[in-house]
Amino acid sequence: MTFPAARQPELPFTPELMHELLLGTADAPGADFRVLSYYATAVPLGETVRKTAKEIAHAVQLSPPNTGKSIRRLVEAGWLEVSYRIGRVTFYRVGPRVMTLATQSPAKDLRPAVATVSYLRSAYEAPE
């Protein structure tokens, strides 16, 4: 018997979360923040980024060796985690540190604003 995979509700990526990521990686090289930002914003939080390190390096304008070093440091620090491997290619997603920050981040009310309608007397009454 099989059961459909339960999909976790999507966590919002908020400015507060981005601020926490910036402060959390402040002591790391600048490339680490750029790489982490890519992983945090390329797909919904918690999902696998299906791009190679070379593609990510090109996107964030870093050399592939520097991108690989950043990914290794981010994995060691818990900012990223291995999602799966295909042959020699490893794919990553944001790690437990990011997910913890995302769940603690005060999410704003995500409901759309509702318009209010006011009755304007002068527009509907005949002039006297």
C-alpha positions in Angstrom: 0.0 0.0 0.0 1.3 3.4 -0.9 0.4 6.8 0.5 0.9 10.1 -1.2 3.7 12.2 0.3 2.5 14.8 2.6 3.7 18.2 1.5 4.7 20.5 4.2 3.2 24.0 4.0 5.5 26.4 2.2 7.4 28.7 4.5 7.5 32.3 3.3 10.8 34.0 2.5 10.5 37.3 4.4 12.8 40.3 4.6 13.3 39.4 8.3 14.6 36.0 7.2 17.0 37.6 4.7 18.2 39.9 7.5 18.8 36.9 9.8 20.8 35.1 7.0 22.9 38.2 6.5 23.7 38.6 10.2 24.2 34.8 10.6 26.8 34.7 7.9 28.5 38.1 8.7 31.7 36.4 9.8 31.9 34.2 6.7 33.4 35.2 3.4 31.1 37.3 1.2 30.8 34.5 -1.3 29.1 32.4 1.3 26.2 34.8 1.7 25.8 35.1 -2.1 25.6 31.3 -2.4 23.3 30.9 0.5 21.1 33.7 -0.8 20.8 31.8 -4.1 19.8 28.6 -2.4 17.3 30.4 -0.2 15.6 32.3 -3.0 15.9 30.0 -6.1 13.1 27.6 -5.0 10.5 27.5 -2.1 12.3 27.0 1.2 13.1 23.4 1.9 13.0 22.2 -1.7 16.0 21.0 -3.6 17.9 23.4 -5.9 18.4 21.4 -9.1 21.4 23.4 -10.4 25.0 22.3 -10.4 27.6 24.3 -8.5 28.9 25.4 -11.9 25.5 26.8 -12.8 25.2 28.6 -9.5 28.7 30.0 -9.8 27.8 31.5 -13.1 24.5 32.9 -11.7 26.2 34.6 -8.7 29.3 35.6 -10.7 31.8 33.5 -8.7 34.4 31.0 -9.8 33.4 27.4 -9.6 36.1 26.5 -7.1 35.1 29.4 -4.8 31.5 28.4 -5.1 32.4 24.8 -4.2 34.3 26.0 -1.1 31.4 28.2 0.0 29.0 25.2 -0.4 31.2 23.0 1.8 31.5 25.7 4.5 27.7 26.3 4.4 27.0 22.6 4.7 29.5 22.3 7.7 27.8 25.2 9.4 24.3 23.8 8.9 23.1 26.5 6.4 22.8 24.0 3.6 22.3 20.2 3.5 22.7 17.5 0.9 19.4 16.6 -0.7 20.6 13.9 -3.0 23.4 12.8 -5.4 23.2 11.7 -9.0 26.6 10.2 -9.9 29.2 12.7 -8.9 26.8 15.6 -8.8 25.4 16.6 -5.4 22.3 18.7 -5.1 21.5 20.8 -2.0 18.7 22.6 -0.2 18.7 25.0 2.7 19.7 23.4 5.9 18.3 23.2 9.4 19.6 26.6 10.5 17.6 28.4 7.7 14.5 26.3 8.3 14.7 27.1 12.1 15.0 30.8 11.3 12.1 30.6 8.8 9.8 29.0 11.4 10.8 31.5 14.0 10.5 34.5 11.7 7.4 36.5 12.4 5.3 35.9 9.3 3.1 38.8 8.3 -0.5 38.3 7.6 -0.4 36.8 4.1 -4.0 37.5 3.3 -4.5 40.1 0.5 -5.7 43.5 1.5 -9.4 44.0 1.3 -10.7 47.1 -0.4 -13.2 49.3 1.4 -16.0 51.1 -0.4 -17.4 54.4 0.8 -20.6 56.0 -0.3 -20.0 59.5 -1.7 -23.2 61.5 -1.3 -22.2 64.3 -3.7 -21.5 61.9 -6.6 -25.0 60.3 -6.4 -27.3 63.1 -5.4 -28.7 65.6 -7.8 -27.6 69.2 -7.2 -30.2 71.4 -5.6 
